[in-house]
Amino acid sequence: MAGIVAYGSYIPYWRLQRGVITKSLGAGGGKGERAVASFDEDTTSMAVEAGRVALRNVTANWVPNSLWFATTDPAYLDKTNANTIHAALSLPVSTTAVDTIGSVRSGVAAMMGAGNGNAIAILSDIRTGLPGGADESSGGDAAAAFCFGNEGVIAEIIGGAGATAEFTDRWRQPGEPASKQWEERFGEHAYAPLVDNAFSDALKGANLAPGDINHAIFSGLHARAVKAAVKACGVAGESVVDDLSATIGNAGTAQWGVLLADVLDRAEPGQIIAVVLLADGVNVWLLRTTDAIMKYRARQAAELTVRGQITAGRNDLTYTQFLTWRGFLHREPPRRPEPDRPAGPPSLRSQAWKYGLYGSRDESGFVYLPPARVSMKSGSIDQMEMVRMADIQATIATYTVDRLAYSMSPPVVAAVIDFDGGGRFQCELTDVDPAAVNIGDRVEMTFRRLYTVDGIHNYFWKARPVKAA
């Protein structure tokens, strides 16, 4: 029986209240708030965070044979973004990593590819639009990851269908900062027959009726067409899942993945889940939860659920800061020299440290960060044990607030942290209020983009405050 064996989601720490847009521009905005990826995040770093959550709950013998990454906003072209995710998750060399990028429907390809065996699919997106536009206020940033296999399945795949037609509803040329969209009535007209065909075919193939569905997820960037699809499919109103648009916005490629993770956070055994995605056609996916989901949820930390991450967000982001992070507002940089371009050869040599955050432990138990070859105590050479530090929590030993360091979001909070079990490390703090930092605070590691020079992203690890349960 093939299906989902583990899953994870990632909602960024920052929120932009839509009313702030209205106050700044006199138009746009609306009610609620949207999730915002920080200045040091992109779709790759968010994918790593969602993948880390999913991998915490897989069985010890689960090893993925492939990793599939989907987004509309890749950090690189002509380079596989999934390779960075592969390295940060410390997956085996034998695990193939591939991108499916460019459109919201790319997430379907990632899930189909991963669903064929022991594999992981990660959907991640950063949605934006021109200042004052609908895409800016209704968009959102998030990621979701799903591990597939045959053992310990928590949601089995019981059916699905698709329908495709060529029509120009939404488009964006490479290099453009925002999408364009045709008149809404046209999109609703084009999607309607595709919804009917795909949904009826999926139910017929699984021998189900609309009334059998316990959780119905409807997702897509065309809000009017999605609302029409909800009515056309005939599922019970109480079965339709909240699209979370009021709290995180529409995360494009990742939207339906986040909604599915939210459903799995609270679904009971034996319930039917329907996913209906409207994106350059329609895809329907049917799943049934198993008895294993209760044991799975018992070991899932509450702060890592979708609702837990939404609750932990901070919603005082200013509109000018948001525009700066998105590149629409170019501000005077700090009076410090820009960093040098990361070089390929040393990044390759230090891959275990740079991406996997591995330290080394000598025979006495002392942990070296970065990893060393020679023991300071015994003098032995190459007798170290490699230790992955990315999932170990730490305590702030001391810190400083630097208001002159180069950063898109000054001030920079630098800290010396002591890992549980040994290992001292100096790093930058992120997702933190500088005025609230204290010696003794507990932190955890998170994968981020330090800076970008000459088109090369310098990824590494920062520390953030431990989320409260």
C-alpha positions in Angstrom: 0.0 0.0 0.0 1.7 3.2 -1.2 1.0 6.5 0.4 2.2 9.3 2.7 4.4 8.1 5.6 5.4 11.6 6.9 4.8 15.2 6.2 6.0 18.7 7.3 5.1 22.3 6.7 6.9 25.6 7.1 5.2 29.0 7.7 7.7 31.9 8.0 7.9 33.9 11.2 6.9 37.2 9.7 3.4 38.5 8.8 2.3 41.6 6.9 -1.1 42.9 8.0 -3.0 43.8 4.8 -4.3 47.0 6.4 -0.7 48.3 6.4 -0.8 48.3 2.6 -4.0 50.4 2.6 -2.6 52.9 5.1 0.6 53.3 3.0 -0.9 53.4 -0.5 -4.5 54.4 0.1 -5.6 51.3 -1.8 -5.1 47.6 -2.0 -4.6 45.6 1.2 -7.8 44.2 2.7 -8.5 42.3 5.9 -6.3 39.7 7.6 -2.6 39.1 7.1 -0.1 37.2 4.9 3.0 35.2 5.7 6.2 36.7 4.5 9.6 35.0 3.9 12.3 37.0 5.7 15.1 38.8 3.9 17.4 35.7 4.5 14.9 33.2 3.2 14.0 31.9 -0.3 12.1 29.0 -1.7 15.1 26.7 -1.2 15.7 27.6 2.5 11.9 27.2 3.2 11.9 23.8 1.5 14.8 22.7 3.7 12.8 23.7 6.8 9.7 21.8 5.7 11.8 18.8 4.8 13.4 18.8 8.2 10.0 18.6 9.9 8.9 15.7 7.7 12.1 13.7 8.2 11.8 13.9 12.0 8.9 11.5 11.9 10.0 8.9 9.3 11.0 5.4 10.4 14.7 4.7 11.0 14.9 2.5 7.9 13.2 4.9 5.5 15.7 6.1 2.9 14.5 8.2 -0.1 15.6 7.2 -3.5 14.7 10.6 -4.9 13.9 14.2 -3.9 11.5 16.3 -6.0 11.3 20.1 -5.6 8.6 22.3 -7.0 8.3 26.1 -7.0 7.5 29.1 -9.3 10.2 31.2 -7.8 13.5 29.2 -8.0 16.7 30.6 -6.5 18.6 29.4 -9.5 18.1 28.6 -13.2 20.7 26.4 -15.0 21.4 24.9 -11.6 19.4 22.3 -9.7 18.0 23.9 -6.6 17.0 20.5 -5.2 20.8 19.7 -4.8 21.1 22.4 -2.1 18.0 21.0 -0.3 19.5 17.5 -0.6 22.8 18.6 1.0 21.1 20.5 3.8 18.9 17.5 4.7 22.0 15.3 4.6 20.4 12.8 2.3 22.5 9.9 0.9 24.5 10.5 -2.3 22.4 7.8 -4.0 19.3 10.0 -3.6 18.5 11.7 -6.9 17.5 15.4 -6.6 15.4 17.1 -9.3 13.5 20.3 -9.9 10.0 20.8 -11.3 9.8 24.5 -11.5 8.0 27.3 -13.4 4.3 26.9 -12.7 1.9 26.2 -9.9 1.1 22.9 -11.5 4.8 21.9 -11.1 3.8 20.7 -7.6 1.7 18.0 -9.2 4.7 16.6 -11.1 6.7 16.6 -7.9 4.0 14.6 -6.0 3.5 12.2 -8.9 7.2 11.6 -9.2 7.7 11.0 -5.4 4.6 8.9 -5.1 6.1 6.1 -7.2 8.4 4.9 -4.4 10.3 5.9 -1.3 10.8 9.5 -2.1 10.2 13.0 -0.8 8.3 15.8 -2.6 8.8 19.4 -1.4 6.6 22.3 -2.5 7.7 25.8 -1.8 6.7 29.3 -3.0 7.2 33.0 -2.4 4.3 34.9 -3.9 4.4 38.6 -4.6 3.0 41.2 -6.9 3.3 44.8 -7.8 2.8 47.2 -4.9 -0.9 47.8 -4.3 -2.0 44.8 -6.5 -4.2 41.9 -5.6 -1.3 39.4 -5.8 0.7 41.3 -3.3 -2.0 41.3 -0.6 -3.5 37.9 -1.3 -0.2 36.0 -1.8 1.7 34.2 0.9 5.0 32.4 1.5 5.2 28.8 2.7 6.4 25.3 2.1 5.2 21.7 2.6 7.0 18.3 2.3 5.6 14.8 1.9 7.5 11.5 2.3 6.1 8.5 0.4 6.6 4.8 1.0 4.9 1.5 1.7 5.5 1.0 5.4 3.8 3.1 8.1 1.4 4.8 5.7 -0.7 7.5 7.4 -2.7 8.4 4.2 -3.1 6.0 1.4 -3.7 7.1 -2.2 -7.0 5.7 -3.4 -7.6 7.6 -6.6 -7.2 10.7 -8.7 -7.8 12.3 -12.1 -6.7 15.2 -14.2 -8.0 17.4 -17.0 -5.9 19.7 -19.2 -6.7 22.5 -21.7 -4.6 25.3 -23.2 -5.8 28.7 -22.2 -4.0 31.9 -21.2 -5.3 32.7 -17.7 -2.2 33.8 -15.8 1.3 34.3 -17.1 4.7 35.8 -16.3 7.8 36.0 -18.5 11.2 35.1 -17.0 12.7 38.0 -15.1 9.4 39.8 -14.5 8.6 40.6 -10.8 4.9 39.9 -11.0 2.3 37.9 -12.9 -0.4 39.1 -15.2 -4.0 37.8 -15.3 -6.8 37.7 -17.8 -10.3 38.9 -16.9 -11.7 36.8 -14.1 -14.9 35.6 -15.9 -12.8 34.1 -18.6 -10.8 32.0 -16.1 -13.9 30.8 -14.4 -15.4 29.8 -17.7 -12.3 27.9 -18.8 -11.9 26.0 -15.5 -15.5 25.0 -15.0 -15.7 22.0 -17.5 -12.3 20.8 -16.4 -13.4 20.7 -12.8 -16.5 18.7 -13.7 -14.5 16.2 -15.7 -11.6 15.6 -13.3 -13.7 15.5 -10.1 -16.3 13.1 -11.5 -13.6 10.9 -13.0 -11.8 10.7 -9.7 -14.9 9.8 -7.7 -16.0 7.3 -10.2 -12.6 5.6 -10.3 -12.6 5.3 -6.4 -16.3 4.3 -6.2 -17.1 7.4 -4.1 -19.8 10.0 -4.0 -19.3 13.7 -3.0 -21.0 13.0 0.3 -18.2 10.5 1.2 -15.6 13.2 1.4 -14.7 14.3 4.9 -12.1 17.0 4.0 -12.2 18.8 0.6 -9.3 21.0 -0.3 -9.7 23.5 -3.1 -6.7 25.5 -4.2 -5.6 27.7 -7.1 -4.5 31.2 -7.8 -7.8 32.1 -9.6 -10.0 32.8 -6.5 -13.2 33.2 -8.5 -12.8 29.9 -10.3 -11.9 28.1 -7.0 -15.1 29.4 -5.4 -17.1 28.2 -8.4 -15.4 24.8 -8.2 -16.5 24.4 -4.5 -20.1 24.8 -5.5 -19.8 22.6 -8.6 -18.3 19.6 -6.9 -21.3 19.3 -4.5 -19.4 18.4 -1.4 -20.9 19.2 2.0 -20.1 22.8 3.2 -18.7 21.6 6.5 -16.2 19.3 4.6 -14.7 22.2 2.7 -11.3 23.1 4.3 -10.4 26.6 5.3 -7.9 27.9 2.7 -6.1 29.9 5.4 -6.1 32.9 3.1 -6.9 35.2 6.1 -3.9 34.1 8.0 -1.1 33.2 5.6 -2.4 34.0 2.1 -2.2 31.9 -1.0 1.2 30.3 -1.3 0.8 29.2 -4.9 2.6 25.9 -5.5 2.7 25.2 -1.8 -0.8 26.2 -1.0 -2.6 22.9 -1.3 0.4 21.1 0.3 0.1 23.3 3.4 -3.7 22.8 3.5 -3.2 19.0 3.2 -0.6 19.1 6.1 -3.2 21.1 8.1 -5.8 18.4 7.5 -3.4 15.6 8.4 -2.7 17.5 11.6 -6.3 16.9 12.7 -7.8 14.1 10.6 -9.2 10.9 12.1 -8.5 7.4 10.8 -10.6 6.2 7.8 -11.4 9.7 6.6 -11.5 10.6 2.9 -9.5 13.6 1.8 -10.0 15.2 -1.7 -7.5 17.7 -3.1 -8.7 19.8 -6.1 -6.0 22.0 -7.7 -6.9 24.5 -10.4 -3.7 25.4 -12.2 -3.5 25.3 -16.0 -6.0 22.5 -15.8 -7.4 20.6 -12.9 -5.9 17.8 -10.9 -7.8 15.8 -8.2 -6.2 13.6 -5.7 -8.0 11.3 -3.3 -6.6 9.9 0.0 -7.8 7.9 2.9 -6.2 8.2 6.4 -5.2 5.0 8.2 -5.0 4.0 11.8 -1.3 4.9 11.8 -2.1 8.6 11.7 -3.0 8.7 15.4 0.4 7.3 16.5 2.1 9.7 14.1 0.3 12.7 15.5 1.2 11.7 19.0 4.9 12.2 18.2 4.4 15.4 16.2 5.3 18.5 18.2 2.4 20.9 18.5 4.6 23.9 17.6 5.4 22.2 14.2 1.8 21.8 13.1 0.4 24.3 10.6 -1.8 26.0 13.2 1.0 26.0 15.7 3.3 27.9 13.3 0.6 30.3 12.3 0.1 31.2 16.0 3.8 31.7 16.5 4.1 34.3 13.8 5.0 38.0 14.3 2.7 40.5 12.6 4.4 43.9 13.0 6.3 43.9 9.8 6.3 47.3 8.2 5.3 47.8 4.6 8.6 49.6 3.7 10.5 46.6 5.1 8.4 44.2 3.1 9.1 46.2 -0.1 12.8 46.3 0.7 12.9 42.5 1.1 11.0 42.0 -2.1 13.3 44.3 -4.1 10.8 47.0 -4.9 12.4 49.5 -2.6 16.2 50.0 -2.9 17.6 51.6 0.2 21.0 52.9 1.2 23.1 49.9 2.3 25.1 49.9 5.6 28.5 51.5 5.5 30.4 48.3 5.5 31.9 46.5 2.4 29.8 44.0 0.7 30.9 40.3 1.2 32.9 38.5 -1.4 31.3 36.0 -3.9 31.2 32.5 -2.5 33.7 30.3 -4.4 32.7 26.8 -5.7 35.8 24.8 -4.7 35.9 25.6 -1.0 32.1 25.2 -0.8 32.5 21.7 -2.3 35.3 20.8 0.1 33.3 21.9 3.2 29.9 20.6 2.0 29.3 18.6 5.2 29.9 21.7 7.3 28.4 24.4 5.1 25.1 22.6 4.2 24.8 19.7 6.7 26.2 21.6 9.7 28.3 18.6 10.8 30.9 18.9 13.6 33.5 16.4 14.7 33.8 14.7 18.0 37.1 13.3 19.3 37.6 10.3 21.6 37.2 12.4 24.7 33.8 13.7 23.6 34.9 17.2 22.7 33.0 18.6 19.7 34.7 20.8 17.1 32.9 23.4 15.1 33.7 23.6 12.3 34.9 20.0 12.1 38.6 19.4 12.7 41.0 16.5 11.8 43.3 16.7 14.8 42.3 16.1 18.5 43.6 18.9 20.7 43.8 16.5 23.7 45.3 13.3 22.3 46.8 14.7 19.0 45.2 11.8 17.1 44.6 12.5 13.4 41.4 11.6 11.4 39.9 9.7 14.3 36.9 12.0 14.6 33.3 11.0 14.6 31.1 13.3 12.4 28.1 14.7 14.3 25.2 16.5 12.7 24.4 19.6 14.8 21.5 21.0 12.7 18.8 19.2 14.9 20.4 19.9 18.3 19.2 22.8 20.4 21.6 25.2 22.0 21.8 28.0 24.7 23.0 31.6 24.2 26.3 32.1 26.1 26.8 35.7 25.0 25.6 38.0 22.2 26.1 41.4 20.7 23.8 43.7 18.7 25.7 45.2 15.7 23.9 48.2 14.0 26.6 48.7 11.4 27.1 45.2 9.9 26.0 44.6 6.4 22.4 43.4 6.4 19.1 43.9 4.6 17.4 44.0 8.1 19.7 45.7 10.6 20.6 45.4 13.4 22.5 42.1 13.2 22.4 40.0 16.4 25.5 37.8 16.7 25.7 35.2 19.4 28.0 32.5 20.8 25.9 29.4 21.5 26.6 26.2 23.4 25.0 23.1 21.9 23.5 20.5 24.1 26.1 17.7 24.5 29.0 19.9 23.6 30.1 22.3 20.8 30.4 26.1 20.9 29.6 28.1 17.8 29.4 31.8 16.8 26.5 32.6 14.5 23.8 35.1 13.6 20.4 35.1 15.1 17.3 35.4 12.9 13.5 35.7 13.5 14.3 37.5 16.7 13.6 40.8 18.5 17.0 42.3 19.3 15.5 43.9 22.4 14.3 40.6 23.8 17.5 38.5 23.5 19.0 37.3 26.7 21.9 35.2 27.8 20.5 31.7 28.6 17.9 31.8 25.9 17.3 28.5 24.1 17.8 28.5 20.3 17.6 26.0 17.4 19.3 26.0 14.0 17.6 27.1 10.8 18.9 27.0 7.2 19.1 30.5 5.6 20.6 32.5 2.8 23.3 34.7 4.2 23.7 36.9 1.1 23.9 36.8 -2.6 26.8 38.2 -4.6 27.3 37.9 -8.4 24.2 35.6 -8.6 25.6 33.1 -6.1 23.6 32.5 -3.0 25.7 31.8 0.2 23.6 29.4 2.2 24.5 28.5 5.8 22.9 28.1 9.2 21.6 30.6 11.7 20.0 30.2 15.1 16.5 31.3 16.1 14.6 31.2 19.4 13.0 27.9 20.2 9.3 27.9 19.4 7.1 27.5 22.4 5.0 24.3 22.5 
